[in-house]
Amino acid sequence: MGTGRTLRKESHVRPCKTPAGKARKNAAQRRRLVKMGMAEADVKLMGDEDVRVLVQRPTVVKKLAAKKAK
């Protein structure tokens, strides 16, 4: 009988992302960008990947928002 890695592993498969969960996450990230100071119209025009990248860099978002406000 083996006592290797296969017997110690907890879960073998991660749950799949549902389309509803993905849409919920995207909407939350867009709301977060608006709270950081970006214009809502600009956020609506952006793609999901661009939103994801900007949410990870809040200082860049604040600089962009300040530049647009001038």
C-alpha positions in Angstrom: 0.0 0.0 0.0 1.3 3.4 -1.0 1.7 6.4 1.3 2.7 8.9 -1.4 1.5 12.3 -2.5 -1.8 11.0 -4.1 -3.1 9.9 -0.7 -2.2 13.2 1.0 -3.9 15.6 -1.5 -7.0 17.3 -0.4 -9.0 18.1 -3.5 -8.2 17.0 -7.0 -10.4 19.4 -9.0 -11.1 23.0 -8.5 -14.7 24.2 -9.1 -15.4 25.7 -12.5 -16.2 29.4 -12.8 -19.8 30.0 -13.7 -20.7 32.8 -16.2 -22.9 34.4 -13.5 -20.0 34.4 -11.0 -17.6 35.9 -13.6 -20.1 38.6 -14.5 -20.5 39.4 -10.8 -16.8 39.7 -10.4 -16.4 42.0 -13.4 -19.2 44.3 -12.2 -17.6 44.5 -8.8 -14.3 45.4 -10.3 -15.9 48.1 -12.5 -17.6 49.6 -9.4 -14.3 49.6 -7.6 -12.7 51.6 -10.4 -15.5 54.2 -10.2 -14.9 54.5 -6.5 -11.2 55.1 -7.1 -12.1 58.1 -9.1 -12.4 57.1 -12.8 -15.4 58.3 -14.8 -18.2 55.8 -15.1 -18.5 56.4 -18.9 -14.8 55.6 -19.3 -15.1 52.4 -17.3 -18.1 51.3 -19.3 -16.1 51.5 -22.6 -13.2 49.4 -21.2 -12.8 45.7 -21.7 -12.8 43.2 -18.9 -9.1 42.6 -19.1 -8.2 46.3 -19.0 -10.5 46.7 -15.9 -8.7 43.7 -14.3 -5.3 45.2 -14.9 -6.2 48.7 -13.5 -7.9 47.3 -10.4 -4.5 45.8 -9.5 -2.8 49.2 -9.7 -4.8 51.8 -7.7 -2.1 54.4 -7.7 -2.1 54.5 -11.5 -5.9 54.8 -11.5 -5.8 57.8 -9.1 -3.1 59.5 -11.2 -5.2 59.0 -14.4 -8.3 60.3 -12.6 -6.4 63.4 -11.4 -5.1 64.1 -14.8 -8.6 63.9 -16.4 -10.0 66.2 -13.6 -7.6 69.0 -14.6 
